[in-house]
């Protein structure tokens, strides 16, 4: 696939536009209306047809004061929902795996257990 990218960076494109055998497709990427959001948490759900990914931030004791009875310790504030078909979800999973593998090869393993990351 040939990527014609006059508007954005040289980031790899995981989307696979329809194409015939051996046919090259020129793809232009337009990031002018793109939004950027931060997420430190996500939730994943699925139906028979789609994968739903909710992204947001965990907020500790959002009231800011004393914790009241039955108030949660952390609130997951969802900012964005991305809905993918299973083909796109699989391409995303493969791409994320490759990115994480390259990061760990360069910087070392990412420890998911926060207690093990704490230095004494």
N, C-alpha and C positions, 0 to 999 in steps of 0.2 A: 504494500500500500504506500503510495506517495502522499505525504502530508504537505499541503500548501498552507503555511501558517503566517500570514502577514500581520496579524493582530496580536498574537500571544507569544508566550515563551516556547522553548523547544521541548516541552514535556511530552512524554510518550502518550499516545492515544490508544486506549483500550477498547473503544467502541469499534465494532466491526460493521461497516456499511455493507449493504448487499453487493455482491460482486460475483461474476462468473469465474470459471476456472482460468487462472493465469491473467485475469483482467486487472489492470491497475485502476485505482479510484483516487482522484484528487479530493482531498478533504481540507476545507478552510475552517479554522477555528476562530470564532468571534467571541471575545471575552468582554466586550464593552458593557454589557448589562449584567455581568457576573457579580454576585454578592459573595463576600467572604465572612464566614462565621467561625467562632471557636467552639469546640466541644471537648469536654473531658469525660463524657459519658455517652453511652448509646444503649438503645434497646432494639432488639430484632424480633420480628414476628413474620409469619408466613401464611399464605393461603395456598390453595392448589395451583394458582396461576402466578402469584407474585411474592416477592420478598419485600417487607416493609422495614426500613431502618429509620429510627428516630434518633436525632442527635440533640444534645443540649449540655447543660452544666449542672453539676451537683452543687447545691448551696447548703451550707451548714447553718442551722438555727436561723432561718430567714427572718424571724421576727426581730432579731437583733437584741432582744432583752432576755429576761428570765424565761426558761423553758416551762411552758404550761403543760398540764397533764394531757396526755393523748396527742401531743404535738410531735410530729416526726423529728428525728435528729437531723435528717438530711432530706431535702426536696430536690427531685430531678426536674429541672425546668427545661422542657422540650422546646427547642427553637425551630427545628427543621425536620421534615419527614421526606425521605427519598424512597420511591417505590420503583423496584426493578423487576423485570421478568427474570426467570431463572437463568437464561443464557447470559444476560448482562451481569447478574449476581455472580455467576461462576467466573466470568472474566475479571470482575472486581476482586474476587477472592484470590485468584491466581496472581494478579498484579500486586495486591497488597502483600502476599507472601514473598514475592520477588523483592519488593522494596524493603521489607523488614529483614530478609536474609542478607541483602547487600549492606544494610545499616549495621547489623550485628557482626558481619565479617570485618567491617571497618572499625567499629567502636566497642565491640564486645556484646555479650548476651544481654538482652533486656529482661530484667527480673520483674515479674508481674506481682510477686508478693511484696507489698510495701514494707512489711516488717523486716524482710531480708535485705532491703535496700538501705536501711538506716545504718549509718556508720557510728561506731561507738568510740 
